[in-house]
Amino acid sequence: MITIKDVAKKAGVSISTVSNVINGKGAIGTEKYKRVKAAMEELDYHPSFIAQNLRNNRSHLIGVILPTLDEPYSSMFQGIDERLNRYGYFPIVKLTENNHSLEENAVKQLAGLGVSGMILTSCSPKQLCCRSLLQSQRIPLVLLDRDIAQLDCPKVMFDKRAYIYERTALLLKREPNTRLLLIRYKEALSCDEACTQGFQQAYQKNMTEHSILSVKFESVSYFNQIYTYLQEHGEQIDQIITTDPPLAQAVSDAADLIGKSYPIHVLTGDNWQISRRYSSLKPIEQNTIYGGMQAASLLVEQLRDSGSENRTVKIKPKLLRKDAAPFLRVPTDTVHILSMDCTAISVLERLSSVSGREVGVNVQFEKLPPTELTLAVEQELLEGRSEHDLFMIDMPWLQHIVNQDLLYDISDKIAEEIVSSFPEAIQRTFYKNLNHRNIVPIIAGIQALYYRRDIFNDPDHQTAFFQRYGISLGAPHNWKEFNYICEFFTRAHNPDSPFEYGTAMTTNYDINLANEYLPRQWAFHGNFVDEWGAATLNDDANYRALESIRATYRYSFNQAMNDNLDDDVFSLLLEGKIPMAHGFANHYIPEKYSDTDGGADIKRHIVVCEAPGRSSLLSGWALGVNRNSKRVPACCAYLKWLMTDRIAVSNMRLGGCIPTLAVHENADLRIQYPWLNLMTQAFSGGRTRNVIYDRFGNLIEPVQLDYIIANALREAFSTPHSSRDILAGAQERLSSLIR
């Protein structure tokens, strides 16, 4: 077997030099580096992953200890695996079958393998086995699903009290006199205790001594208990609720043996499939894939920052909503919508073809480019015309349009649906400073960074990057690091780069250029006007932002692009022409690029993360009802239909983005569109496009601001003029608008 000594001998260097090359450490001359790489290739030497972990006293292995891989734990593991894979960690799974001894052995074995951390669903309600072992080896731990009250560590818990309370309350609402039985495990596990609390809270007036059955963990034992209980008390039961699928299946089998049939409601995971044999089972779906993702994210937080707080994440049930069609249906009518011409609206148009059948509202779209849409909307509203019933309005214009009372106030008709349908962060952003909640968000987007993990993790690139810049190659935290990476992968500045350019920019429209500039401006704490409303473009913050984007342009693929905003940038990423792209994440729709050469293979290596500087530009569009419309009931019916879970999720699957809770909570969508995992944080900390008024209090149209920014950037990209002079000219143009 070829060893590191053989490589050192072949290359004529020391063993430590070979080790530094392998691990990307130390300052190594180019000539020595090439000799070592040539020797490794000639000898077909591949470093041992385990040996590297032992030498570095760390590993990328994560222990995952679960009771079984049946639901709901299989979907929890799906979420764990997806998130760990994104961060470059590898899970090792051990199963305990709810056995204390097996759990203790699993902890010891994983610690012995040198795992970096563990995720545990424990069968012990009071104390953690081998706690001292984990503490002595400083192995971070995250508890999943089952709490250990005395243990202070990060935890992800499903709000089972709420899950069971909502299902019990729903059953009683449908049949007030229905007789219910809750079956749970006898061991005082936190999850089963929470189920009991939810059941008792909802069923308190109907509780009897026979309303709850506690059984042992062992399957033979609990089947015997359930069978006996149904024989003795089966006539007093109408419906049964169980805390996990094995109990539900045991209930179904026992009931079948004694000739009974009950609706059986069972807490389960996202992926549970009901077989024909167990058709009486009614799933109470927990967001288990998402819970697994959260557990993995908490563990990665601990690994990257040992001082991070021990947070508890509680996964709540989806809000119960009525089916839309029965109570929304109106006499058949046709609603006319004036909208932007974009992919998301094409999706909405396709989906709306069924709204006539479902809610009695047919829809016709008139689509305009974004630069024309806003002016057309305001003109029709100010002139009191009713050619269109619904208008699509850009987020920066919402305050201007809504607070002038140019829209019909439907807030009392849709308020309940808005509160129950949209995450708090989306509501705070869209309805900020609005006098009425009379618009419905239909598109929400964030800027994010996409990069090729296979390229960034390549040892040769990592070593060369560290030698050149003195920092590790990874997702950039700020725009300075972003430009380092762009320069490093631009072949004109690095002949060994596999790419001609390090990134790409959308520069064909004014709005594209503004979208590129604004996050840099905010990252350097710049603005357009000061607190007194005077133009302040020619200051140090905007100077640094302009210098930064000029550098990015030098490393960018800037051939002619089409009209699809960030679509072409992501296409270049999937074609293997650039290693990194920054843009609006909702334009990254994998299916759109399915025919791209090599796209399917490259796609699996692409990772999405926060934008550099953590200053994401938020985009959003909403629908509002024309104040002069004669079809207000039909408009409200259509808007409520759009907010239903089924339609919002279907819209996302087709390539749109109605930002409802159902979309955010859907585990399959989060895996397909990983940027959804960044949405809440981005909308809480991101910013919207600037709204500026002249000295008379009139809104300066965003397109005018875009024009000023775009002209300044085009001058910066195409001339040698100094950034100071360019900004001075831009400031003068902005001042003339304000005056």
C-alpha positions in Angstrom: 0.0 0.0 0.0 1.3 3.4 -1.0 2.0 5.7 2.0 2.8 9.3 2.6 6.5 8.3 3.0 6.5 7.0 -0.6 5.1 10.3 -1.8 7.7 12.3 0.1 10.5 10.1 -1.3 9.2 10.4 -4.9 8.8 14.1 -4.7 12.1 14.7 -2.9 10.5 16.5 0.0 9.9 15.9 3.7 6.9 14.0 5.1 5.6 17.2 6.8 5.6 19.0 3.4 3.4 16.3 1.9 1.2 16.5 4.9 0.9 20.3 4.5 0.0 19.9 0.9 -2.7 17.3 1.7 -4.2 19.4 4.5 -3.8 22.8 2.9 -1.6 24.1 5.6 1.6 26.1 5.7 3.4 28.2 3.0 4.6 25.9 0.3 6.4 27.1 -2.8 4.8 26.5 -6.1 7.5 24.2 -7.4 7.4 22.0 -4.3 3.6 21.9 -4.4 3.6 20.7 -8.0 6.2 18.0 -7.3 4.1 16.6 -4.5 0.9 16.7 -6.5 2.7 15.0 -9.5 4.1 12.3 -7.1 0.6 11.7 -5.6 -0.8 11.3 -9.1 1.9 9.0 -10.4 1.7 6.8 -7.3 -2.1 6.9 -7.4 -2.0 8.0 -3.7 -5.2 9.0 -2.0 -5.2 10.3 1.5 -7.1 8.3 4.1 -10.2 10.1 5.3 -10.1 8.4 8.7 -6.3 9.0 9.1 -6.8 12.7 8.3 -9.5 12.9 10.9 -7.3 11.2 13.5 -4.3 13.6 12.7 -6.6 16.7 12.9 -8.3 15.4 16.1 -11.6 16.0 14.4 -13.9 14.3 11.9 -16.8 15.1 9.7 -18.8 12.1 11.1 -22.0 12.7 13.0 -23.7 10.1 15.1 -27.4 9.8 14.7 -29.2 7.6 17.3 -32.8 6.8 16.7 -35.3 4.2 18.0 -36.0 2.8 14.6 -36.1 3.8 10.9 -39.8 3.4 10.7 -41.9 6.6 10.5 -41.7 9.2 11.8 -38.0 8.6 12.3 -37.2 7.8 8.7 -38.3 11.2 7.6 -36.5 12.9 10.5 -33.4 11.2 9.3 -34.1 12.3 5.7 -34.0 15.9 7.0 -30.9 15.3 9.0 -29.1 13.7 6.1 -30.0 16.5 3.7 -28.8 19.2 6.0 -25.6 17.4 7.1 -24.8 16.7 3.4 -25.0 20.4 2.6 -22.5 21.2 5.3 -20.1 18.4 4.3 -20.8 16.0 7.3 -21.5 12.3 7.1 -24.1 10.6 9.4 -23.6 7.2 11.1 -26.9 5.8 12.2 -27.4 3.5 15.3 -30.8 2.1 16.2 -31.9 1.4 19.8 -35.4 -0.2 19.5 -36.2 1.9 22.6 -33.7 -0.2 24.6 -31.6 1.6 27.3 -28.7 -0.8 26.9 -28.6 -0.4 23.2 -28.7 3.3 23.5 -25.8 3.3 25.9 -23.8 1.1 23.6 -24.6 3.3 20.6 -23.3 6.4 22.4 -20.1 4.6 23.5 -19.5 3.2 20.0 -20.0 6.5 18.2 -17.8 8.3 20.7 -15.1 5.6 20.1 -15.3 6.3 16.3 -14.5 9.9 16.9 -17.7 11.5 15.7 -17.8 15.3 15.8 -21.3 15.4 17.3 -24.4 13.4 18.0 -28.2 13.8 17.4 -30.2 11.6 19.8 -33.8 10.5 20.2 -33.5 9.0 23.7 -35.6 6.4 25.3 -34.7 7.8 28.8 -37.0 10.4 30.2 -34.8 11.5 33.1 -31.1 11.2 32.4 -28.7 10.7 29.6 -26.6 7.6 29.6 -22.9 8.2 29.2 -23.3 12.0 29.8 -19.9 12.2 31.4 -18.3 10.5 28.4 -19.7 13.1 26.0 -18.7 15.9 28.3 -15.1 14.6 28.7 -14.7 14.2 25.0 -16.4 17.5 24.3 -18.9 16.0 21.8 -21.8 18.3 21.1 -25.3 16.8 21.4 -28.7 17.8 20.0 -31.8 16.1 21.4 -34.5 15.4 18.8 -38.2 14.7 19.5 -37.8 13.5 23.1 -36.6 15.8 25.8 -34.5 15.1 28.8 -35.5 17.8 31.2 -32.3 17.9 33.3 -30.0 18.2 30.2 -28.9 21.6 29.0 -28.2 21.3 25.3 -29.8 22.3 22.0 -33.1 20.6 21.3 -35.6 20.2 18.6 -39.1 19.2 19.8 -42.3 18.7 18.0 -45.2 20.6 19.7 -47.2 17.4 20.3 -49.5 18.9 22.8 -50.7 21.2 20.0 -50.8 18.4 17.4 -53.0 16.2 19.6 -55.1 19.1 21.0 -56.0 20.3 17.5 -57.0 16.9 16.3 -59.0 16.1 19.4 -60.8 19.5 19.3 -61.5 19.0 15.6 -63.1 15.5 16.3 -65.2 17.0 19.1 -66.3 19.9 16.9 -67.5 17.4 14.3 -69.1 15.0 16.8 -69.5 16.6 20.3 -70.5 13.3 21.9 -67.8 11.1 20.3 -66.0 8.8 22.8 -62.2 9.0 22.4 -59.3 6.9 23.6 -55.7 8.0 23.7 -53.1 5.3 23.6 -49.6 6.3 24.7 -46.4 4.7 26.1 -46.2 4.2 29.8 -42.6 5.5 30.1 -42.7 9.1 31.1 -41.3 10.4 27.8 -41.7 14.1 27.2 -43.4 13.5 23.8 -46.0 11.2 25.3 -46.6 13.5 28.3 -47.2 16.4 25.9 -49.7 14.3 23.9 -51.5 13.6 27.1 -51.7 17.2 28.0 -53.1 18.2 24.7 -55.7 15.4 24.8 -56.8 16.3 28.4 -57.0 20.0 27.5 -59.3 19.4 24.6 -61.3 16.5 26.0 -61.5 17.6 29.7 -65.3 17.7 29.9 -65.7 14.1 28.5 -62.8 12.5 30.3 -63.4 9.2 32.1 -61.1 6.6 33.7 -61.1 4.7 30.4 -60.1 7.7 28.2 -56.3 7.0 28.3 -54.4 3.7 28.0 -50.7 3.6 28.8 -48.7 0.7 27.4 -45.1 -0.6 27.7 -42.5 -0.1 24.9 -42.2 -3.8 23.9 -44.4 -4.7 20.9 -45.5 -8.0 22.3 -46.5 -6.4 25.6 -48.4 -3.5 24.2 -50.3 -5.6 21.7 -51.4 -7.8 24.5 -52.5 -4.7 26.6 -54.4 -3.2 23.6 -56.1 -6.4 22.7 -57.3 -7.0 26.3 -58.4 -3.4 26.7 -60.5 -3.4 23.5 -62.1 -6.7 24.5 -63.2 -5.2 27.9 -64.0 -1.6 26.9 -64.3 -1.6 23.1 -68.0 -0.9 23.2 -67.3 2.4 25.0 -65.0 3.7 22.3 -65.8 5.5 19.0 -62.4 6.7 17.9 -58.8 6.2 19.0 -55.7 8.5 19.0 -52.2 7.0 19.2 -48.8 8.6 19.7 -47.0 6.7 17.0 -47.5 4.4 13.9 -46.5 1.1 15.6 -49.2 1.6 18.3 -51.8 2.5 15.6 -51.0 -0.6 13.6 -51.3 -2.7 16.8 -54.7 -1.2 17.5 -55.9 -1.9 14.0 -54.7 -5.5 14.2 -56.3 -6.0 17.6 -59.6 -4.4 16.6 -59.7 -6.7 13.5 -59.2 -9.8 15.7 -62.2 -8.9 17.9 -64.4 -7.8 14.9 -64.2 -4.1 15.6 -63.4 -1.1 13.4 -62.4 2.3 14.7 -61.1 5.4 13.0 -57.5 5.5 14.4 -55.7 8.9 14.4 -51.9 8.6 14.6 -49.0 11.0 14.9 -46.7 10.3 12.0 -44.1 11.8 9.7 -44.1 13.4 6.3 -43.4 10.2 4.4 -45.7 7.7 6.0 -47.7 5.7 3.5 -50.9 4.0 4.6 -51.2 0.5 3.2 -54.6 -1.0 2.3 -54.4 -3.2 5.3 -54.4 -0.1 7.6 -56.9 2.0 5.7 -58.7 3.0 9.0 -55.6 5.0 10.0 -55.9 8.8 9.9 -52.4 10.5 9.9 -51.6 13.5 12.0 -48.6 14.7 10.0 -45.8 16.2 11.9 -43.2 18.3 10.0 -40.6 15.7 10.7 -38.2 16.3 7.7 -38.1 19.9 8.7 -37.5 18.9 12.3 -34.5 16.7 11.2 -33.1 19.7 9.2 -33.3 21.9 12.3 -31.6 19.3 14.5 -28.7 19.1 12.0 -28.5 22.9 11.7 -28.3 23.3 15.5 -25.5 20.7 15.7 -23.5 22.5 12.9 -24.0 25.7 14.8 -22.4 24.1 17.9 -19.5 22.7 15.9 -18.7 26.0 14.2 -19.2 28.1 17.4 -18.8 26.3 20.6 -20.1 29.4 22.5 -23.5 29.4 20.7 -26.5 29.3 23.0 -28.4 26.1 23.7 -31.6 26.9 21.8 -34.8 24.9 21.8 -36.6 24.8 18.5 -40.3 23.8 18.7 -41.9 22.5 15.5 -45.5 23.6 15.5 -48.4 22.0 13.5 -49.7 23.5 10.4 -52.6 25.8 11.1 -56.0 24.2 10.4 -57.7 25.9 7.5 -61.0 25.2 5.9 -61.2 23.9 2.4 -61.5 26.9 0.1 -63.8 25.9 -2.7 -67.2 25.3 -0.8 -67.3 28.6 1.1 -65.6 30.8 -1.5 -67.6 30.0 -4.5 -69.3 33.0 -6.2 -71.5 33.3 -9.3 -69.3 32.8 -12.3 -67.5 35.9 -13.2 -64.3 37.0 -15.0 -61.6 39.0 -13.2 -59.0 41.0 -15.2 -55.5 41.3 -13.8 -52.8 43.8 -14.8 -49.5 42.1 -14.0 -45.8 41.8 -14.7 -44.6 39.6 -17.5 -42.4 37.1 -15.7 -42.1 33.3 -15.1 -44.0 33.4 -11.8 -47.0 35.1 -13.4 -47.0 32.6 -16.2 -47.2 29.9 -13.6 -50.0 31.7 -11.8 -51.8 32.0 -15.1 -51.5 28.3 -15.7 -52.8 27.5 -12.3 -55.6 30.0 -12.5 -57.1 28.1 -15.4 -58.9 25.9 -12.8 -60.2 28.7 -10.6 -63.3 29.0 -12.6 -64.2 25.4 -11.9 -63.3 25.6 -8.2 -64.5 29.0 -7.1 -66.4 30.4 -10.0 -63.8 33.0 -11.0 -62.2 33.0 -14.4 -59.1 35.1 -14.8 -57.6 37.0 -17.6 -54.1 38.4 -17.4 -52.6 41.5 -19.2 -48.8 41.4 -18.8 -46.4 44.3 -19.0 -42.6 44.7 -18.5 -41.8 45.8 -14.9 -40.6 49.2 -16.1 -44.1 49.9 -17.6 -46.3 48.1 -15.1 -46.0 50.4 -12.1 -46.8 53.6 -14.1 -49.7 51.9 -15.8 -51.2 50.8 -12.5 -50.9 54.2 -10.9 -52.3 55.9 -14.0 -55.4 53.7 -14.1 -56.0 54.2 -10.4 -55.6 57.9 -10.4 -57.9 58.3 -13.4 -60.6 56.2 -11.7 -60.8 53.6 -14.5 -61.8 50.0 -14.0 -60.3 48.2 -17.0 -58.6 45.9 -14.5 -59.9 44.4 -11.3 -56.6 43.4 -9.7 -53.2 45.0 -9.9 -49.8 43.5 -9.3 -47.8 46.0 -7.2 -44.1 46.0 -6.5 -43.1 46.1 -2.8 -41.5 49.6 -2.8 -44.8 51.1 -4.2 -47.1 49.5 -1.7 -47.0 52.3 0.8 -47.5 54.9 -1.9 -50.5 53.1 -3.5 -52.2 51.7 -0.3 -51.9 54.9 1.8 -53.5 57.0 -0.9 -56.6 54.8 -0.6 -56.3 53.9 -4.3 -57.2 50.3 -3.6 -60.5 48.8 -2.5 -60.3 48.1 1.3 -60.9 44.4 1.5 -58.9 44.0 4.8 -62.1 43.0 6.7 -62.8 40.3 4.1 -59.4 38.7 4.0 -57.8 39.5 7.4 -58.3 36.0 8.9 -56.7 34.3 5.9 -53.7 36.7 5.8 -52.9 36.1 9.5 -53.3 32.3 9.2 -51.6 31.9 5.8 -48.4 33.9 5.9 -45.3 33.7 8.2 -44.9 36.7 10.6 -41.7 37.8 8.8 -43.5 38.0 5.5 -46.4 39.9 7.1 -44.0 42.4 8.8 -42.3 43.1 5.5 -45.2 43.4 3.2 -47.6 45.3 5.5 -45.0 47.6 7.1 -46.3 51.2 7.3 -49.6 50.3 5.5 -52.8 51.9 6.7 -54.8 48.8 5.5 -54.1 45.1 5.0 -55.7 45.1 1.7 -53.1 43.4 -0.5 -52.1 39.7 -0.8 -48.4 38.8 -1.3 -48.0 36.6 -4.4 -44.2 36.6 -5.0 -41.5 36.9 -2.4 -37.8 36.6 -3.1 -34.4 37.0 -1.5 -30.9 37.4 -2.8 -28.7 34.5 -2.0 -25.3 33.0 -2.9 -25.0 29.7 -4.9 -21.6 28.0 -5.2 -20.1 24.8 -6.4 -19.2 22.7 -3.3 -17.1 20.3 -5.3 -15.0 23.1 -6.6 -14.7 24.9 -3.2 -13.8 21.6 -1.5 -11.1 20.7 -4.0 -7.8 20.3 -2.0 -5.8 21.9 -4.7 -8.0 25.0 -4.9 -8.1 25.2 -1.1 -4.4 25.1 -0.8 -3.7 27.6 -3.6 -6.4 30.0 -2.3 -5.0 29.9 1.3 -1.5 30.6 0.0 -2.7 33.6 -2.0 -5.1 35.2 0.4 -4.4 33.8 3.8 -8.0 32.7 4.4 -9.8 29.4 3.8 -11.8 28.9 0.6 -15.5 28.8 1.5 -18.8 30.7 1.3 -17.8 34.4 1.5 -18.9 36.3 4.6 -18.5 39.7 3.0 -18.0 41.4 -0.4 -14.2 41.5 0.0 -14.0 37.8 0.4 -16.5 37.5 -2.5 -14.1 39.4 -4.8 -11.2 37.3 -3.6 -13.0 34.2 -4.8 -14.0 35.8 -8.1 -10.4 36.9 -8.8 -9.1 33.5 -7.8 -11.3 31.7 -10.3 -10.8 34.1 -13.1 -8.3 32.6 -15.5 -6.8 36.0 -16.4 -5.7 36.3 -12.8 -5.1 32.6 -12.1 -3.9 30.5 -15.0 -4.7 27.3 -13.1 -8.4 28.2 -12.7 -10.8 25.8 -14.5 -13.1 28.8 -15.2 -12.7 31.8 -17.5 -14.6 33.9 -15.0 -15.3 33.8 -11.3 -18.9 34.9 -11.4 -21.5 36.6 -13.5 -23.6 39.7 -13.2 -27.0 40.8 -14.7 -26.3 44.2 -16.3 -28.8 44.5 -19.2 -31.5 46.6 -17.4 -31.4 49.4 -15.0 -33.2 47.4 -12.4 -30.6 44.6 -12.7 -27.8 46.9 -12.0 -29.6 48.5 -9.0 -30.2 45.0 -7.6 -26.4 44.3 -7.8 -25.5 47.6 -6.2 -27.9 47.9 -3.3 -26.7 45.0 -1.1 -23.1 46.3 -1.4 -24.3 49.8 -0.5 -26.0 48.5 2.6 -23.1 46.2 3.5 -20.8 49.3 3.6 -23.5 51.3 5.5 -24.3 53.6 2.6 -27.6 55.3 1.6 -29.1 57.6 -1.0 -30.1 60.4 1.4 -29.2 61.5 4.9 -31.6 62.0 7.8 -32.6 65.4 6.5 -33.4 64.1 3.0 -30.3 65.5 1.3 -28.6 63.3 -1.4 -25.5 61.6 0.1 -24.3 59.4 -2.7 -20.8 60.9 -2.8 -19.7 59.6 0.6 -17.1 57.1 1.8 -19.7 54.2 2.2 -20.9 54.6 -1.4 -17.3 54.9 -2.6 -16.4 51.6 -1.1 -19.5 50.0 -2.5 -18.8 51.3 -6.0 -15.1 50.2 -5.8 -16.3 46.7 -4.7 -18.8 46.3 -7.6 -16.2 47.6 -10.1 -13.9 44.8 -8.9 -16.6 42.2 -9.3 -17.3 43.3 -12.8 -13.7 42.7 -13.8 -14.1 39.0 -12.8 -17.5 38.6 -14.3 -18.9 36.8 -17.3 -20.6 39.7 -19.0 -21.6 38.6 -22.5 -25.1 39.5 -23.7 -27.9 38.2 -21.5 -31.6 37.9 -22.2 -34.5 39.5 -20.4 -34.8 37.0 -17.5 -33.1 38.9 -14.7 -31.0 36.3 -12.8 -32.0 33.3 -14.9 -29.0 33.5 -17.1 -26.6 33.8 -14.2 -27.9 30.5 -12.7 -27.8 28.9 -16.2 -24.1 29.7 -16.4 -23.5 28.1 -13.0 -25.2 24.9 -14.1 -23.4 24.9 -17.4 -20.1 24.8 -15.5 -18.9 28.2 -16.8 -18.7 29.9 -13.4 -18.2 28.5 -9.9 -20.4 31.0 -8.0 -23.4 33.2 -8.5 -25.3 35.8 -6.6 -28.9 36.7 -7.4 -32.5 36.3 -6.5 -32.9 32.8 -5.2 -36.4 32.2 -6.5 -35.0 32.5 -10.1 -33.0 29.3 -9.4 -35.6 26.7 -10.5 -33.7 23.4 -11.2 -36.3 22.1 -13.6 -35.8 25.1 -15.8 -32.3 24.0 -16.6 -32.9 20.3 -16.9 -31.7 20.4 -20.5 -28.5 22.2 -19.7 -25.3 20.3 -20.6 -24.0 18.6 -17.5 -26.6 20.5 -15.4 -28.0 17.4 -13.7 -24.5 16.4 -12.5 -23.5 19.9 -11.5 -26.8 20.6 -9.7 -26.1 18.1 -7.0 -22.9 20.0 -6.0 -24.5 23.4 -5.8 -25.1 24.9 -2.3 -27.1 27.9 -1.4 -26.3 30.2 1.5 -26.8 33.8 2.7 -25.7 36.6 0.5 -22.3 38.2 1.4 -22.5 40.9 4.0 -25.8 39.3 5.2 -27.6 42.2 3.4 -30.1 40.6 1.2 -32.3 42.7 -1.0 -35.9 41.6 -0.5 -38.2 41.5 -3.5 -41.9 41.1 -3.5 -45.1 41.7 -5.4 -48.7 41.7 -4.2 -52.2 41.8 -5.6 -54.6 44.6 -4.7 -58.2 45.2 -5.8 -59.0 48.3 -7.9 -61.0 50.7 -5.9 -63.3 51.1 -8.9 -63.8 47.4 -9.6 -67.3 46.1 -10.0 -66.2 42.5 -9.2 -65.0 42.9 -5.6 -66.6 39.6 -4.3 -65.0 37.7 -7.2 -61.6 39.3 -6.5 -61.9 38.3 -2.8 -62.8 34.7 -3.7 -59.9 34.5 -6.1 -57.4 35.9 -3.5 -58.6 33.5 -0.8 -58.3 30.6 -3.2 -54.7 31.6 -3.9 -53.9 31.6 -0.2 -55.1 28.0 0.4 -52.4 25.4 1.1 -53.1 23.3 -1.9 -52.9 26.1 -4.4 -49.9 27.8 -2.8 -47.9 24.6 -2.7 -48.9 23.7 -6.2 -47.9 27.1 -7.4 -44.4 26.6 -5.9 -44.0 23.2 -7.5 -44.8 24.7 -10.9 -42.1 27.4 -10.4 -44.0 30.3 -8.6 -43.6 31.6 -5.1 -46.7 32.5 -3.1 -44.9 32.8 0.3 -47.4 31.1 2.6 -46.8 29.0 5.7 -47.7 25.9 3.8 -44.9 26.6 1.3 -42.4 27.3 4.1 -43.3 24.2 6.1 -43.4 21.8 3.2 -40.3 19.6 3.6 -40.2 18.4 0.0 -40.2 22.0 -1.2 -37.4 22.9 1.3 -35.3 20.1 -0.1 -36.1 21.0 -3.8 -35.6 24.7 -3.1 -33.0 25.0 -0.3 -33.3 28.8 -0.4 -36.6 28.5 1.4 -34.6 27.6 4.5 -33.2 31.1 4.4 -36.4 33.0 3.8 -37.5 33.7 7.4 -34.1 34.9 8.5 -33.6 37.0 5.3 -37.0 38.6 5.6 -36.3 39.4 9.3 -32.9 40.9 8.6 -33.0 42.0 4.9 -34.0 45.2 3.4 -36.4 46.4 0.7 -35.6 48.9 -2.1 -35.3 52.5 -1.0 -38.3 54.8 -1.0 -37.3 58.5 -1.4 -39.5 61.6 -1.5 -38.8 65.0 -3.0 -39.0 68.2 -0.9 -42.8 68.4 -1.7 -43.5 65.0 -0.3 -43.9 63.3 -3.7 -42.6 59.8 -4.2 -39.5 59.6 -6.5 -40.3 56.7 -8.8 -38.0 53.7 -8.2 -37.3 53.6 -11.9 -35.7 57.0 -11.6 -33.4 55.9 -8.8 -32.6 52.8 -10.9 -31.7 55.0 -13.8 -29.3 57.1 -11.7 -27.6 54.0 -10.2 -27.4 52.2 -13.6 -25.8 55.1 -15.4 -23.2 55.5 -12.6 -22.4 51.8 -12.8 -22.2 51.7 -16.6 -19.8 54.6 -16.5 -17.8 52.8 -13.8 -17.6 49.6 -15.9 -16.7 51.2 -19.2 -14.5 54.2 -18.4 -11.4 54.9 -16.3 -13.2 57.8 -14.5 -12.6 57.8 -10.8 -15.3 56.5 -8.5 -15.4 59.8 -6.7 -16.2 61.7 -9.9 -18.8 59.2 -10.9 -20.6 59.4 -7.6 -20.4 63.2 -7.6 -22.3 63.2 -10.9 -24.9 60.7 -9.6 -25.4 62.8 -6.5 -26.1 65.9 -8.6 -28.7 64.0 -10.6 -30.3 62.7 -7.4 -30.3 66.2 -5.9 -32.1 67.6 -8.9 -34.9 65.1 -8.4 -35.2 65.9 -4.7 -35.2 69.7 -5.3 
